[in-house]
Amino acid sequence: MQPQWTFQYRRRSIVTCDTSETQMRIGEVAEAAGTTAKTLRFYEEQGLLPEAERTPSGYRDYTPEAVVRIDFIHRGQAAGLTLAQIKQILDIRDGGEIPCGHVRDLLDARLADIDRQIADLLALRDNVAALRDAAAEPEPETCNADEVCRYL
């Protein structure tokens, strides 16, 4: 039996790749990672994905580890991290350090942002609810011709 890599993307789909050949073409990696070849090229340009080796005919050849890295990028994006922040984490790991402390700090900042957004949304909701309550029983005869609508 030939060795295989099994990748699970977003805990939904499972793609199995034959690793008897240690390199994967860009389309294979894109399919295994649940993304597109265009995205992989972009990740390479941005330094998120190491530059792939090239075949003599110029095709990109990736190792199966590229799929694991792309999955990490996707998980970082799902947590609301920017690609720049994800690159910082990858750079720390690529430099031989463990990025856990940096990740914790980024997640702390992300939580603070989310809490601010929730507070802003709750305040907005209260404001819109008050406006809606004021407009619950419209009185067109009291509207001023200079106003579009007194409720806003």
N, C-alpha and C positions, 0 to 999 in steps of 0.2 A: 504494500500500500504506500502511495506517495504521501509525503508530509503535506499538510494543508494549514492555512491560517483561516480562522473563522472570526469575522468582524461583526459586531453588533452595533448598529447605528441607531441612536436615540431609542434604544431598548425595544425597537419594533422589528426591523428587518435584519436578517442575518445573511451575510454574503460570505461564501467560502471561496478562497483563492488557492490554487495549486501553488505550492512553494518549491516544487522540484526545480523550477526556474526562480532564481532569487530576485529577479527584476520584474517589475510590472509596468506596462505602458500606461500612458496618461488616462486613457479611457477606462482601463481596468481599475485604476486607483479611484477615479471619479465615481464609477459605479459602486465600488466597495465602500466609499465614504459618503455616498448619497449626495454628491455634488456634481459640478460640471468641470470639464476640462478648462474652460475659461476661468473659473474660480481658482483652480490649481495654478494656472499661469499667474494670476493676480497675486496669490499667496506667495509664489516664488519671487515676484517683483518686489513685494513688500518685505521680504525677508522672514516671513512666517514659516515658510517651507524651504528647506535647503535646496539649492539648485540641483536638479536631477542630473544624473549622468546621461550622456548622449550615446546613442548607437552610432555606428559609422555612417548611417544614412541620416542622422540628425534627430531621430525620435527620442523623446524623453523616456528614460527608464528609471523608475522609482523602486525603492526597497519596500517590502510590506510594512515596515515601520512608518512609512509616510501616512498610511491610513490611520494609524494610532494617533499621530500628530494632528491630523485633520480633525479627527474626532475630538481631541482636546480643544482645538480652536472652536469647533461648533459648541462644545459644552461651555466654554468661556463666553461666547456670544449669547447663549441661552441664559446665562447668569447676568447679562447686561453689561459685560465688559467690552470695551472698545478693542479694535484690532491692535491699536498701539499698546494698550495695557497687556493684551495677550502676548504681543511680541516681547514686551519687557520680561514676562514670566518665562517665555521660551529662551530668551537670551541668558537669563540667570541659569536655567537648567543646562543650556548648551555650554555655559562657562564652567560647568562642573559643580555648581552650588545647588542647594535645595531651595526652591522658591516658596516654601510653605509660609514663611513669615510675610513675604511680600504679597502673596495671594490673600492671606488673612487681612492685611491692611487694605488691599483693594476691595475686598468683600465688605469690610467695615464701612468704607467710604460709599460703596454702592448701597448698602443698607440705609445709611444716612440720607442719601439722595432719594431713595424710595420713600422713606419716612416723610421727607419734605414734600415730595410729590403727592403723597396721600393727604397730608395736611392741607396742601393747596387745593386739592380736589374736593376735600370736605368743606373748605371755606367757600369754594365756588358753588358747590351743591347747595349750601345754606343760602347763598345769595340768590341763586336761580329759584330755589323754593320760595323765598320771600317775594321775589318778583312775580312768580306764578300765583302765589296767594293773593297778592295785590290785584292781579288781573282776573281773579276767579269770578268776580261779578262785574264785568265791564260796564262802564257808564259813558257811552259815546257822547251824550249831551254835555259832559264836562270836559271833553277833549278840546284843547286849544288848537286853532288852525295853524299856529306856528310850530306845533310839535308833530312829529310823525306818529308817535305813540307815547303816552305819558308813563307807561309801565316799563319802559326801557330808558 
